[in-house]
């Protein structure tokens, strides 16, 4: 089974599913990026530069691997079930990411920052997880790598995971500094990337 997703480019079905999910997520982020509050406090340039390097290198490795997989697998009539499971995980992770972005609303930023009139969001996926947007993206990257079944994708997953772990720690520190006791109470009730057990 194969999907023709772009003129002249035929992709294997699991890869096409993952591609479609990433494109839909990207369109949503671009469409909503203008509807956010102004940044009031952002971290220093060296942190932002390293974040950008990890982020875009990770995406480059991931999507180069996906492109190679599409070219190599498009002629296959059947794909292992685990590739479809990876595509489903990618779609689920990106749906979770979009939900998290929707709930975060005007407080979202592409860098570690505080927005004007910033409040501590604690509803929706943020009720149990402090950084659900990163959780969704890590799941999506991992699922995409499984769907592609290409070694090129593995460095991408590692780099993206490292980027989001670094960001989560620094965002926790910034929010703790700004919100004080309110954030400390919130942190005790939540997990950073997964729900806190017990």
The 8 nearest C-alpha neighbors of each residue, nearest first, counted from 0:
[[1, 76, 77, 12, 75, 11, 2, 73],
 [2, 0, 11, 12, 73, 10, 3, 9],
 [1, 3, 12, 10, 4, 9, 11, 15],
 [4, 2, 9, 5, 10, 8, 1, 6],
 [3, 5, 2, 9, 8, 10, 6, 15],
 [6, 4, 8, 3, 7, 9, 10, 2],
 [7, 5, 8, 4, 3, 9, 10, 2],
 [6, 8, 5, 9, 3, 4, 10, 70],
 [9, 7, 5, 6, 3, 10, 4, 70],
 [8, 10, 3, 73, 2, 4, 7, 69],
 [11, 9, 69, 73, 2, 15, 1, 3],
 [10, 12, 73, 1, 69, 14, 72, 13],
 [11, 13, 1, 15, 14, 2, 0, 16],
 [14, 12, 16, 83, 86, 15, 146, 11],
 [13, 15, 17, 11, 16, 12, 147, 146],
 [16, 14, 18, 12, 17, 13, 10, 11],
 [15, 17, 13, 19, 14, 18, 86, 12],
 [16, 18, 14, 86, 20, 15, 19, 89],
 [19, 17, 15, 21, 20, 16, 14, 22],
 [18, 20, 22, 16, 17, 21, 15, 23],
 [19, 21, 17, 23, 90, 18, 22, 24],
 [22, 20, 24, 18, 23, 19, 25, 17],
 [21, 23, 25, 19, 24, 20, 26, 18],
 [22, 24, 20, 26, 25, 21, 19, 27],
 [25, 23, 21, 27, 22, 26, 20, 28],
 [26, 24, 22, 28, 27, 23, 21, 29],
 [25, 27, 29, 23, 24, 28, 30, 22],
 [26, 28, 30, 24, 25, 29, 31, 23],
 [29, 27, 25, 31, 30, 26, 32, 24],
 [28, 30, 26, 32, 27, 31, 25, 33],
 [31, 29, 27, 28, 32, 26, 33, 34],
 [30, 32, 28, 34, 29, 33, 27, 35],
 [33, 31, 29, 34, 30, 28, 35, 107],
 [34, 32, 31, 35, 30, 29, 36, 105],
 [35, 33, 31, 32, 105, 36, 104, 30],
 [34, 105, 36, 33, 106, 32, 107, 37],
 [37, 35, 105, 114, 115, 106, 38, 34],
 [36, 38, 114, 115, 39, 35, 106, 113],
 [37, 39, 114, 40, 113, 115, 36, 112],
 [38, 40, 114, 115, 113, 37, 41, 112],
 [41, 39, 113, 112, 38, 114, 42, 115],
 [42, 40, 112, 111, 113, 43, 39, 38],
 [41, 43, 111, 112, 44, 46, 40, 47],
 [42, 44, 45, 46, 41, 47, 48, 111],
 [43, 45, 47, 46, 48, 42, 49, 41],
 [46, 44, 48, 47, 43, 49, 42, 50],
 [47, 45, 49, 48, 44, 43, 50, 42],
 [46, 48, 44, 50, 45, 49, 51, 43],
 [49, 47, 45, 51, 50, 46, 44, 52],
 [50, 48, 52, 46, 51, 47, 53, 45],
 [51, 49, 47, 53, 48, 52, 54, 162],
 [50, 52, 54, 48, 49, 53, 55, 47],
 [51, 53, 49, 50, 54, 55, 56, 48],
 [54, 52, 50, 56, 51, 158, 162, 55],
 [55, 53, 51, 57, 52, 56, 159, 50],
 [54, 56, 58, 57, 52, 53, 51, 59],
 [57, 55, 59, 53, 58, 54, 52, 60],
 [56, 58, 155, 158, 159, 54, 55, 60],
 [57, 59, 61, 55, 56, 60, 155, 62],
 [60, 58, 56, 57, 62, 61, 63, 55],
 [61, 59, 155, 63, 57, 152, 58, 62],
 [62, 60, 152, 155, 58, 64, 59, 63],
 [61, 63, 65, 64, 59, 60, 58, 66],
 [64, 62, 66, 60, 65, 61, 59, 67],
 [63, 65, 151, 152, 67, 62, 61, 66],
 [64, 66, 62, 68, 147, 63, 67, 69],
 [67, 65, 63, 69, 68, 64, 62, 70],
 [68, 66, 64, 70, 69, 65, 71, 63],
 [67, 69, 65, 71, 147, 66, 70, 72],
 [68, 70, 10, 66, 11, 72, 67, 73],
 [69, 71, 67, 68, 73, 72, 66, 10],
 [72, 70, 68, 69, 73, 67, 74, 11],
 [73, 71, 69, 11, 75, 74, 68, 70],
 [72, 74, 11, 10, 69, 75, 70, 1],
 [73, 75, 72, 76, 71, 1, 11, 0],
 [76, 74, 72, 77, 73, 0, 78, 11],
 [75, 77, 0, 74, 78, 1, 73, 72],
 [78, 76, 75, 0, 79, 1, 74, 12],
 [77, 79, 80, 82, 75, 76, 83, 13],
 [80, 78, 81, 82, 77, 83, 84, 146],
 [81, 79, 83, 82, 84, 78, 85, 77],
 [80, 82, 84, 83, 79, 85, 145, 146],
 [83, 81, 146, 85, 84, 80, 79, 145],
 [82, 84, 86, 13, 80, 85, 81, 87],
 [83, 85, 81, 87, 82, 86, 88, 80],
 [86, 84, 142, 146, 145, 88, 82, 83],
 [85, 87, 83, 89, 17, 146, 13, 88],
 [86, 88, 84, 90, 85, 89, 91, 83],
 [89, 87, 142, 85, 91, 86, 90, 92],
 [139, 90, 88, 142, 86, 92, 87, 143],
 [89, 91, 87, 93, 20, 88, 92, 94],
 [92, 90, 88, 94, 93, 89, 87, 95],
 [93, 91, 135, 139, 95, 138, 89, 94],
 [92, 94, 96, 90, 95, 91, 135, 139],
 [93, 95, 91, 97, 96, 92, 90, 98],
 [96, 94, 98, 92, 93, 135, 97, 99],
 [97, 95, 132, 93, 135, 99, 94, 98],
 [96, 98, 100, 94, 99, 95, 101, 93],
 [99, 97, 101, 95, 100, 96, 94, 102],
 [100, 98, 96, 102, 132, 97, 101, 103],
 [99, 101, 97, 103, 98, 102, 96, 104],
 [100, 102, 98, 104, 99, 103, 97, 96],
 [101, 103, 99, 104, 100, 98, 123, 122],
 [104, 102, 100, 101, 106, 107, 99, 105],
 [105, 103, 101, 102, 106, 107, 100, 35],
 [104, 35, 106, 36, 107, 34, 103, 114],
 [107, 105, 104, 103, 114, 35, 36, 117],
 [108, 106, 105, 103, 104, 35, 100, 109],
 [109, 107, 110, 106, 112, 111, 35, 38],
 [108, 110, 107, 111, 112, 32, 47, 51],
 [111, 109, 108, 112, 47, 41, 42, 50],
 [110, 112, 170, 41, 42, 166, 108, 109],
 [113, 111, 41, 40, 110, 42, 114, 38],
 [112, 114, 40, 39, 38, 117, 41, 115],
 [115, 113, 38, 39, 117, 37, 36, 106],
 [114, 116, 117, 39, 37, 36, 38, 113],
 [117, 115, 114, 118, 36, 113, 39, 106],
 [118, 116, 114, 115, 113, 106, 119, 36],
 [119, 117, 120, 116, 106, 178, 114, 115],
 [118, 120, 121, 117, 182, 178, 174, 181],
 [121, 119, 122, 118, 125, 103, 102, 126],
 [122, 120, 126, 125, 119, 123, 124, 185],
 [121, 123, 126, 125, 120, 124, 102, 127],
 [122, 124, 125, 126, 102, 121, 99, 98],
 [125, 123, 126, 99, 128, 127, 131, 122],
 [126, 124, 121, 128, 122, 123, 129, 127],
 [125, 127, 122, 121, 124, 123, 128, 189],
 [126, 128, 189, 194, 125, 124, 190, 129],
 [129, 127, 125, 190, 194, 189, 131, 130],
 [128, 130, 191, 125, 131, 190, 189, 192],
 [129, 131, 132, 192, 133, 128, 191, 167],
 [132, 130, 134, 133, 128, 192, 135, 129],
 [131, 133, 96, 135, 99, 134, 130, 136],
 [134, 132, 136, 135, 131, 130, 163, 137],
 [135, 133, 131, 137, 132, 192, 136, 138],
 [134, 136, 92, 96, 138, 132, 133, 95],
 [135, 137, 139, 133, 138, 134, 92, 140],
 [138, 136, 140, 134, 139, 135, 160, 133],
 [139, 137, 92, 135, 141, 136, 140, 142],
 [89, 140, 138, 92, 136, 142, 137, 141],
 [141, 139, 143, 137, 142, 138, 156, 136],
 [142, 140, 144, 138, 143, 139, 156, 137],
 [141, 143, 85, 89, 88, 139, 145, 144],
 [142, 144, 146, 140, 145, 141, 89, 85],
 [143, 145, 147, 141, 152, 142, 146, 148],
 [144, 146, 85, 142, 148, 143, 147, 82],
 [147, 145, 82, 85, 143, 86, 144, 13],
 [146, 148, 144, 68, 65, 149, 145, 14],
 [149, 147, 145, 146, 144, 150, 68, 82],
 [148, 150, 147, 151, 64, 152, 68, 144],
 [151, 149, 152, 153, 148, 64, 154, 144],
 [152, 150, 64, 149, 153, 60, 154, 61],
 [151, 153, 61, 64, 155, 144, 150, 60],
 [152, 154, 156, 155, 150, 151, 157, 144],
 [155, 153, 157, 156, 152, 158, 60, 151],
 [154, 156, 57, 61, 60, 152, 158, 153],
 [155, 157, 153, 159, 154, 158, 140, 160],
 [158, 156, 154, 160, 155, 159, 161, 153],
 [159, 157, 57, 161, 155, 160, 53, 156],
 [160, 158, 162, 57, 156, 161, 157, 54],
 [159, 161, 157, 163, 162, 158, 137, 156],
 [160, 162, 158, 164, 159, 163, 157, 165],
 [163, 161, 159, 165, 160, 164, 53, 50],
 [162, 164, 166, 160, 165, 161, 133, 167],
 [163, 165, 167, 161, 166, 162, 160, 168],
 [166, 164, 162, 168, 163, 167, 161, 169],
 [165, 167, 163, 169, 164, 168, 170, 162],
 [166, 168, 170, 164, 165, 169, 163, 171],
 [169, 167, 171, 165, 166, 170, 164, 172],
 [170, 168, 172, 166, 171, 167, 173, 165],
 [169, 171, 173, 167, 172, 168, 166, 111],
 [170, 172, 168, 174, 169, 173, 175, 167],
 [171, 173, 169, 175, 170, 174, 176, 168],
 [174, 172, 170, 176, 175, 171, 169, 177],
 [175, 173, 177, 171, 176, 172, 178, 170],
 [176, 174, 179, 172, 178, 173, 182, 177],
 [175, 177, 173, 174, 179, 178, 172, 171],
 [176, 178, 174, 175, 179, 173, 182, 113],
 [179, 177, 175, 182, 181, 174, 176, 180],
 [180, 178, 175, 181, 182, 176, 177, 183],
 [179, 181, 183, 182, 184, 178, 175, 185],
 [182, 180, 184, 179, 183, 178, 185, 175],
 [181, 183, 185, 184, 178, 180, 175, 179],
 [182, 184, 180, 186, 185, 181, 179, 187],
 [185, 183, 187, 182, 181, 186, 180, 188],
 [184, 186, 182, 188, 183, 187, 181, 189],
 [187, 185, 183, 189, 188, 184, 182, 190],
 [186, 188, 184, 185, 189, 183, 190, 182],
 [189, 187, 185, 186, 184, 195, 190, 127],
 [190, 188, 127, 195, 186, 128, 187, 194],
 [189, 191, 195, 194, 128, 193, 192, 129],
 [190, 192, 129, 128, 130, 193, 189, 167],
 [191, 193, 134, 130, 190, 128, 131, 129],
 [194, 192, 190, 128, 191, 195, 134, 127],
 [195, 193, 190, 127, 128, 189, 196, 192],
 [194, 196, 190, 189, 193, 197, 188, 127],
 [195, 197, 194, 190, 189, 193, 188, 127],
 [196, 195, 188, 194, 189, 190, 187, 127]]
